Amino acid sequence: MGHTANHTPGPWKLAKINDENGHLTHFVTNDDDSIITYALPRTFADEELMANARLLAAAPELLEVCKGIAKLAEGQGHWNMLEIAGFAKTAIAKAEGN
């Protein structure tokens, strides 16, 4: 542990666009609509593709919740259990597409 990730800051969101040939492309972007990653539809069934893309889009929030839980468990956190539960439920809902 102790290593700080140098990933693109969240929040991330799902986006999709039809190209000039009518092919739908899914990708994950940040708040300024910069592309974080593509989800290639030829690799997975559409339902699995969307589930993977939702999980990727929720990654920053899930990471923050995990960090908060770890700090709370060590007695260093500023969140209480109800706050963490709320943040966790929000991140899980985003990952599950709810």
Buried (B, 14 or more C-beta within 10 A) or exposed (E): EEEEEEEBEBBBBBBEEEEEEEEEEBBBBBEEEEEBBEBEBEEBEEEEBBBBBBBBBBBBBBBBBEEBBEBBEEEEBEBEEEEBEEBBEBBBEBBEEE
